[in-house]
Amino acid sequence: MKLPGLLREPLLHFLLGGAALFGLYALVRPAPPPTEQTVVLTAGDLSGVEGRFEARWHRAPSAAELKRRVDDRTTEEVLYREGLSLGLDRDDPVVRERVARKMAYLLRSRAEPPTPDEATLRAWFAAHRERFAIPARVSFAQVWFDPTHRTDAEADARAALQALRDLDQPPADARFLGDPPPRGATFTDVDPATVRADFGQDFATTLLATPAGDWQGPLASEDGWRLARVTAREGLQPRDFAQAEDAVRADWRAAQEHEADAEALARLRARYHVELKPISGDLEAP
């Protein structure tokens, strides 16, 4: 059959018209509904929703208020699932950190360690006796020289120290020679950890080795220079087992939990193979 005749055939017109209608329907028909998923809210979920409301407003929610919060919880779940389906959780350090923290918490949610007998606790106490001693204490006065308000705070501290030493009877409180101290001028029965936290490691190390009685300095601290005068010192005081038994039991339990955490994490890591492909340089797999 010749082409001009073929173009006049009714069957061809029918086929072409049908194809056009099928294509138009495909364009305008509504998209098929996605596969339906189920959001299950358990009694525990509902109790949690109600509990959070009561914690915030100090009363039970009304039926309408509870419904709104259940709707919010459902919306959150739907958005969470859709986000996961789009991969929004990938390469997000905040999400990764939170999931890792939750997993670490689950590792710790295990059976309680066995109750130790007295022999076990006494052996633990003997091996770690220094942990249960009463910490050393120190009492001291200090004068602060603020470097943000002085051209040379260290030099000013040195000059003030010389002035104190030139006096026949140096005053116990010499704060008037320096700047108003942010944490007070005198401290009584302070443990070394507190001195380190307030003034820094360098100041604490020097102060704890300073003899009592005379003003010493200048001592470097985290926020400037100081003069210090130790007024009293009490060394580490050992305790016997009876005095420290509760602390020994708590310390033993914490050590057992830490060991169990480490073993559980090691078992998990053993299931994974780590490959490192750095851009440059050599790096060993952890």
BELFENCOR-V193940 format. One record per residue. N is the residue number from 1. PHI is phi in degrees with one decimal (999 if undefined). PSI is psi as a letter, one per 20 degrees, with the letter a starting at -180 (999 if undefined). NEAR is the number of other ideal C-beta (glycine too) atoms within 10 Angstrom. Layout:
n->(N;N)
phi->(PHI;PHI)
psi->(PSI;PSI)
near->(NEAR;NEAR)
This chain:
n->(1;2;3;4;5;6;7;8;9;10;11;12;13;14;15;16;17;18;19;20;21;22;23;24;25;26;27;28;29;30;31;32;33;34;35;36;37;38;39;40;41;42;43;44;45;46;47;48;49;50;51;52;53;54;55;56;57;58;59;60;61;62;63;64;65;66;67;68;69;70;71;72;73;74;75;76;77;78;79;80;81;82;83;84;85;86;87;88;89;90;91;92;93;94;95;96;97;98;99;100;101;102;103;104;105;106;107;108;109;110;111;112;113;114;115;116;117;118;119;120;121;122;123;124;125;126;127;128;129;130;131;132;133;134;135;136;137;138;139;140;141;142;143;144;145;146;147;148;149;150;151;152;153;154;155;156;157;158;159;160;161;162;163;164;165;166;167;168;169;170;171;172;173;174;175;176;177;178;179;180;181;182;183;184;185;186;187;188;189;190;191;192;193;194;195;196;197;198;199;200;201;202;203;204;205;206;207;208;209;210;211;212;213;214;215;216;217;218;219;220;221;222;223;224;225;226;227;228;229;230;231;232;233;234;235;236;237;238;239;240;241;242;243;244;245;246;247;248;249;250;251;252;253;254;255;256;257;258;259;260;261;262;263;264;265;266;267;268;269;270;271;272;273;274;275;276;277;278;279;280;281;282;283;284;285;286)
phi->(999;-76.3;-60.7;-58.5;-70.1;-61.8;-65.5;-94.5;-72.6;-60.5;-62.1;-65.1;-61.9;-64.7;-65.1;-66.4;-65.7;-63.9;-64.2;-65.3;-64.2;-64.3;-66.0;-65.4;-65.7;-63.8;-78.0;-100.2;-67.1;-66.3;-66.8;-64.6;-64.5;-66.7;-59.8;-72.3;-116.4;-110.4;-104.4;-103.4;-108.5;-81.4;-61.0;-65.1;-61.8;-64.8;-64.5;-65.6;-61.0;-66.8;-64.3;-65.4;-63.1;-64.1;-64.9;-84.2;-105.4;59.5;-163.0;-76.3;-76.0;-73.9;-60.9;-67.3;-64.5;-65.5;-62.1;-60.4;-73.3;-66.8;-61.4;-63.0;-64.0;-65.5;-59.9;-60.0;-65.7;-61.8;-63.4;-62.7;-65.4;-65.8;-62.6;-62.3;-64.6;-90.0;75.5;-70.5;-83.6;-76.6;56.3;-107.4;-63.4;-67.9;-62.6;-61.5;-65.8;-67.5;-64.4;-63.1;-64.7;-64.0;-65.3;-62.7;-64.4;-63.9;-62.4;-81.1;-85.3;-127.6;-62.7;-62.8;-63.3;-61.6;-72.7;-77.0;-84.8;-63.4;-62.5;-62.8;-66.6;-65.6;-65.3;-65.6;-62.4;-64.5;-79.0;-133.0;-56.2;-65.3;-68.3;-106.0;-74.6;-74.0;-60.6;-61.8;-130.8;-140.5;-117.6;-158.2;-112.7;-146.5;-124.3;-105.0;-122.2;-81.8;-70.0;-78.5;-119.4;-130.6;-68.8;-141.2;-64.5;-65.6;-64.3;-63.4;-65.0;-65.4;-65.7;-65.8;-63.4;-63.8;-62.6;-66.1;-71.1;-78.0;-81.2;-66.0;-132.0;-59.7;-68.8;-69.7;-118.7;-118.7;-61.7;-63.0;-80.3;-122.0;-102.2;-58.5;-73.7;-70.5;-118.3;90.9;-100.9;-130.4;-134.7;-123.6;50.7;-98.6;-85.3;-56.2;-62.6;-68.4;-61.7;-63.0;-66.3;-83.3;-123.8;101.7;-63.7;-61.5;-62.4;-62.7;-61.3;-69.4;-61.2;-68.7;-100.5;-83.2;-67.5;-75.9;117.9;-107.6;-69.4;-128.8;151.7;-69.1;-107.3;-74.3;-130.4;-67.7;-122.5;142.2;-112.2;-139.6;-103.6;-140.1;-132.8;-74.5;-102.6;-160.1;-144.3;-131.8;-75.8;-59.7;-114.0;-67.8;-120.8;-86.7;-60.3;-60.4;-70.4;-106.7;-57.2;-62.9;-66.1;-63.5;-62.1;-64.2;-66.3;-62.0;-62.5;-61.8;-66.3;-65.0;-66.0;-63.0;-64.9;-64.8;-58.6;-63.6;-67.0;-63.7;-67.0;-63.1;-64.3;-65.0;-65.5;-65.4;-84.1;-120.9;-107.2;-104.7;-119.6;-112.9;-126.2;-68.3;-66.9;-150.8;83.1;-102.7;-143.1;-85.2;-68.0;-69.5)
psi->(p;q;g;h;h;h;i;j;p;h;g;g;h;g;g;h;g;g;h;g;h;g;h;h;h;h;h;i;q;q;q;q;q;r;p;p;q;p;o;p;o;r;h;h;g;h;h;g;g;h;g;h;g;h;h;g;i;k;r;q;q;r;g;g;h;g;g;g;h;g;g;g;h;g;g;g;g;g;h;g;g;h;g;g;h;i;k;i;i;q;k;o;h;g;g;g;g;g;g;h;g;g;h;h;g;h;h;i;m;a;q;q;q;q;p;q;r;h;g;g;h;h;h;g;g;h;h;l;h;h;h;j;q;p;q;q;q;q;p;r;q;q;p;p;o;o;i;i;j;q;g;n;h;g;h;h;h;g;h;h;g;h;h;g;h;i;q;h;n;q;q;h;o;k;h;i;i;b;q;o;p;h;k;r;i;q;p;p;l;p;q;h;h;g;g;g;h;h;i;q;g;g;g;g;g;g;g;i;j;p;q;q;g;q;p;q;a;q;p;p;r;h;k;b;q;q;q;q;o;p;h;q;p;p;r;p;o;q;q;r;g;h;h;j;g;g;h;g;g;g;g;g;g;h;g;g;g;g;g;h;g;g;g;g;h;h;h;g;h;i;i;q;p;p;p;p;m;q;g;q;r;p;p;q;p;999)
near->(6;6;6;7;8;10;9;8;11;7;8;11;11;10;11;10;10;10;10;10;10;9;10;10;9;8;6;7;8;5;5;6;6;6;5;5;10;4;12;6;13;8;7;8;15;14;10;13;18;16;11;13;18;12;8;9;10;7;9;11;18;10;7;8;14;15;11;14;16;16;10;11;17;13;11;11;15;12;11;12;12;11;13;11;9;9;9;13;13;9;8;13;7;8;13;12;10;11;12;10;10;10;11;12;9;10;16;11;6;11;6;8;14;9;8;16;9;10;8;14;17;14;14;19;21;10;8;13;15;7;12;19;13;14;13;14;18;24;16;22;20;26;25;22;26;16;14;8;9;16;7;12;20;15;13;19;24;16;14;21;20;9;13;18;10;8;10;4;5;15;13;10;12;20;17;10;19;22;17;10;18;10;10;11;16;14;20;10;10;17;14;16;10;15;20;17;12;17;24;15;12;13;21;21;14;18;26;15;9;19;8;12;10;13;23;18;22;22;21;15;22;12;16;23;25;24;23;23;24;20;15;11;15;13;11;11;10;12;15;10;15;6;12;19;16;9;13;24;17;10;17;18;15;11;13;14;14;11;11;15;14;11;11;15;13;9;10;11;11;8;6;6;7;8;5;9;5;7;5;5;5;6;10;6;7;6)
